Amino acid sequence: MRIEKHKHPHVFRVIERERKSLATKSLVKGQTVYGEKLVKADDGDYRIWSARRSKLGAAIRKRIREMPIQPGSRVLYLGAASGTTVSHVSDIVGKQGIIYAVEFSPRTARDLIKLAQTRKNIIPIVEDARHPTRYSSLVTGPIDVVYQDVAQADQARILLQNVQAFSSFGTWAMLAIKARSIDSTSRVKDIYENEIKTLTEGGLELVEKIRLDPLEKDHAMVVCRVGEYIS
Ligand SMILES: C[S@@+](CC[C@H](N)C(=O)[O-])C[C@H]1O[C@@H](n2cnc3c(N)ncnc32)[C@H](O)[C@@H]1O
């Protein structure tokens, strides 16, 4: 078994025989979060990052070029669920970074809150991402990346509302688009184009779009940057 650095900082590849897996180096020794495999090495524990359980993991497996979430990043994460992807983001941003993790289902957020007890860079927020003013007082300091995975019909609008509330020129925005949450009959290509049009008309500049099939069927990841004019 050997461990290699990925081109994206704080992301790794664990190579066992012919099998290559994505991984992050765990901020908390000995901890698994969602039943993922833990690989022990001399310099710490590496958590295998399942691309089938995480759209960000799938985007990296599909060779996304721009990965704005980096060591030290300050991330506003919308649609945190129980913290599967948030836990890997927590490993990536490390102790110098922070994740404001918003999830509106109190039941789902229970595990997220538990996770935040051992990972001090996660601030769980049990709120509806459609109402950023309800949690703006909890988000202190600037945000580098607004990441969204809410799987709702109005996901582009929700992202724009949060970008308007928390970001400034140059802030990154990442949107995991679930086509079938938006429209169950149209062509997925048209759905992605419509979502991107909503984002660019709202003042975001498209940097990259990547389809996540077959790892995540009918999903895409879109990376944008806040332009000069955000409406
Ligand atoms: C696809 S799951 C997220 C999975 C998670 N991002 C991961 O990779 O581990 C979508 C989550 O968004 C939450 N959600 C949906 N609409 C929301 C909203 N308006 N505000 C906050 N959370 C929302 C759902 O309760 C659900 O837990």
The ligand as an SDF file (V2000), in Angstrom:
LIG
                    3D

 27 29  0  0  0  0  0  0  0  0999 V2000
  -28.0380   15.6350   -1.1150 C   0  0  0  0  0  0  0  0  0  0  0  0
  -28.1440   15.9530    0.5680 S   0  0  0  0  0  0  0  0  0  0  0  0
  -26.5630   16.5920    0.9960 C   0  0  0  0  0  0  0  0  0  0  0  0
  -25.4560   15.5950    1.0930 C   0  0  0  0  0  0  0  0  0  0  0  0
  -24.1830   16.2260    1.6340 C   0  0  0  0  0  0  0  0  0  0  0  0
  -23.8540   17.4570    0.9670 N   0  0  0  0  0  0  0  0  0  0  0  0
  -22.9990   15.2980    1.5260 C   0  0  0  0  0  0  0  0  0  0  0  0
  -22.3880   15.2350    0.4550 O   0  0  0  0  0  0  0  0  0  0  0  0
  -22.6510   14.6830    2.5300 O   0  0  0  0  0  0  0  0  0  0  0  0
  -29.0760   17.4260    0.6300 C   0  0  0  0  0  0  0  0  0  0  0  0
  -29.2860   17.9560    2.0340 C   0  0  0  0  0  0  0  0  0  0  0  0
  -29.7440   19.2970    1.9210 O   0  0  0  0  0  0  0  0  0  0  0  0
  -30.6850   19.5410    2.9430 C   0  0  0  0  0  0  0  0  0  0  0  0
  -31.4920   20.6930    2.5130 N   0  0  0  0  0  0  0  0  0  0  0  0
  -32.4070   20.7340    1.5170 C   0  0  0  0  0  0  0  0  0  0  0  0
  -32.9300   21.9730    1.4090 N   0  0  0  0  0  0  0  0  0  0  0  0
  -32.3180   22.7360    2.3540 C   0  0  0  0  0  0  0  0  0  0  0  0
  -32.4420   24.0930    2.7440 C   0  0  0  0  0  0  0  0  0  0  0  0
  -33.2950   24.9100    2.1320 N   0  0  0  0  0  0  0  0  0  0  0  0
  -31.6750   24.5340    3.7520 N   0  0  0  0  0  0  0  0  0  0  0  0
  -30.7900   23.7090    4.3770 C   0  0  0  0  0  0  0  0  0  0  0  0
  -30.6470   22.3990    4.0720 N   0  0  0  0  0  0  0  0  0  0  0  0
  -31.4020   21.9220    3.0660 C   0  0  0  0  0  0  0  0  0  0  0  0
  -31.4530   18.2220    3.0440 C   0  0  0  0  0  0  0  0  0  0  0  0
  -32.1060   18.0970    4.2960 O   0  0  0  0  0  0  0  0  0  0  0  0
  -30.3430   17.2010    2.8260 C   0  0  0  0  0  0  0  0  0  0  0  0
  -29.7960   16.7880    4.0610 O   0  0  0  0  0  0  0  0  0  0  0  0
  1  2  1  0
  2  3  1  0
  2 10  1  0
  3  4  1  0
  4  5  1  0
  5  6  1  0
  5  7  1  0
  7  8  2  0
  7  9  1  0
 10 11  1  0
 11 12  1  0
 11 26  1  0
 12 13  1  0
 13 14  1  0
 13 24  1  0
 14 15  1  0
 14 23  1  0
 15 16  2  0
 16 17  1  0
 17 18  1  0
 17 23  2  0
 18 19  1  0
 18 20  2  0
 20 21  1  0
 21 22  2  0
 22 23  1  0
 24 25  1  0
 24 26  1  0
 26 27  1  0
M  CHG  2   2   1   9  -1
M  END
$$$$
